[in-house]
Amino acid sequence: MKAFTRLDAKIAPLPLANIDTDQIIPKQFLKTVEREGLSKGLFYDLRFDEQGREKPDFVLNRPEYKGAGVLVAGDNFGCGSSREHAPWALMDFGIDCVISSSFADIFYNNCFQNGLLPVVLKPDEVQDLMEEAKGGNHMVTVDLQAQTVISPSGKSFAFQIDPQRKEKMLKGLDAIGETLQKARSIDVYEGRRAIGQPWLERA
């Protein structure tokens, strides 16, 4: 998993509440377990019309927001069914951070397991970012070490994050990476077990 330390990127505003995982990545794009290529399905019904043409008024289709790395969205982002494809699709599109006033629990947990940083700010701070993102300057800074979001105008918003999750994000550790940090201890344990309980190795 890629480490997340500091992100300087464009911010795109999506002022919609209760965006569920089926809106983030519709069910027809869930036939793969590959993480690459899912960007084509991101917000598919919002991005494209019935003929598959881009809707020019959707924020991520607008030229000024092309290449956005941060998405600021309404309350309760990522609700609905559990699917890791949702953070995968966002990251494959180039979005490495989502800011909202609240997230659905399962989506929030999946983000940390896949390297997407979910930032919770106060509703009025989210609204401030929304308004600034609609202006001429779209660049923000998300600093995980300092736990701050710097708006286009230079306002600083502090956010809270679980210390263990923060440390793993900074080091780029998912569940597998965290386990591999203990690889030497695991090898020692298995070696001792093979000697002391050899019958367990016969299977």
N, C-alpha and C positions, 0 to 999 in steps of 0.2 A: 504494500500500500504506500502511496506517495505521502511524504510528510507534508503537513500543513503548518507553516510558520507565519508568514505575512503575505497577504494578497493585495496587489494594487491592480484594480480592474474597473471596467465599466459596470455600472449598476443599472438594471432594468426594472421598472416598476410594474407590478402585476396586482392592481388594487381589487382583488377578489378574495372573499373569505370562503372557507370550507372547500378549498381545492383538493379533491380526493385523488387517490392513486390511479384511478381509472382515467381521470383527466390528464394526469401527468404522463402516464403511459398506458394507452388502451389495451384491452385484453388480447387483441389480435397480434400484438407484438411480443407476447409472452411465450412464444413457442421455442425460444432459444435460451440457453444458459450462458451464452457468450455475452460479454459486456460491451464489446465493440459493435457499432452499427445501430444501437438503440436510439441514437439521437434523431433518426428519421421519424420515430414515433412520438417524440416528446411533444406534449400538448397538441397532438395531432388534430383533434377536432376543433381546437381553437386556432391553430396555425393555418389549416387548409380548408378549402371549400369542398363541396361534394365531387368536384371534378379533379381534386388533388392539387389545385392551384393555391399558392400562398395568398392568405388574406392580408392585404397591404396595411390594414389598420391594427393588426395584432402586434403587440410591442416587440416581440423577438424577430419579427419580419421587417421592422422599420430600420432604415439604414443607420440611424444614429445609435441604435442599440445592438447592431451586429457585433458579435464577439464578446458580448457581456459575460463577465465571470461571476457576477453577484446578482441574485434575484431578491427583490424585496416584495413580499406578498402579504395578503390579508391574513386574518386570524385563522387558526386551526388548519394550518397547511399540512397536507399529507394524510388526511383522514381517509377512512374507507378500508379496503382490504389490504392485507399485508403482502407486499411484493418488493423484493430487493431490486427489481428492475427499475423502480422509480428513482432511487438515487443513482443507479447505473446510467439511466437515460439522461439525467441532468448533467452528470459528469462527462458523459460522452459528447454532449452538446457544448461543453466547455464551462459549465457553471460549477464552481467549486464551493460556493457558499450561498445559503438561503437565509434570509432574515425575515422574521415574522414575530408577532406578539405571542404566538403559541403554535406548537406542533402536536400532531397526533403522536402518541407514545411509541407505537411500533415503528413508524417512519423515522422518528427522532433517533431511536436506537439503531436502526439500519444505517442511518447516515454515518454514525461514528464507526460502524464496522466496515464502511467502504471508503472513508476518507473525505466525505462531504461534510462541511462544517455547518451545522444549524445554529444560528444565533438568535437568541430570544431578547428582544428589546421591549420597552414599555410601549403601549399603543400610541402615545403621542410622539414618541421618538420614531416609530415606524412611519407614522404619518408625515413627520418632518422629512424623512428620507424619501418617501414617495414624492413629495412635492419638489424636493431638490432634484430628484432623478428626472423629473419632467422638464427641467431647465436646460440650459446650454452646456453645462459642465456635468459629465456623467461619471467622473472618476471618483472612486472611493478607495479607502484602505481598510482592510480587516487585519488587525494584528492580534494573533492568538496569544502570543506571549504576554502582551500588555492587556489583553482582553478588552480591546477598544475597536470601535468602528469610527473612522473619520469620514465625515460627509463631504460632498463636493465643495461646500463653502468653508470647510475646516472645523465644523462642530465635532466634538468628541462624545461618543456614546459608549458607556461601559456596559459590559455584559458579564453574566455569571456562567460558569461552567464547572462541572465536576472535575476536581483536580486530577483524578486518575485518567479520565477521558482526555483531558487536556494534554497530559504527558504522553499518552499513546498517540494522539494526533500529531504532536510535535515531533515524535520519533517515527511516525509512519507505521505504527504497529496495529495490525488487525488481530483477531483471535489466534490465528495461526502463527503470526510473527511473534506474538507475546509468548506462546508456548515454546517456540524455537529458541527463545532466550534462555530457556532452561534445558536445552538439548544436552549439555554436558552432564547435568545432574540426572537426567533421564537415562543416559547411557550407563552411568555408574550404577544406578538402581537396577537396570535390566541385567547388567553384568553380574551383580551380586545375587540377583534372583536366579539366574541361570546356574550358578554354582550351588546355592543353598536349596533351591527347589527345582531341580532339573526336569522333574516330571511335567512341569508346566510348559516346558519348551517342546514337548513331543507332539503337541497338537499343531 
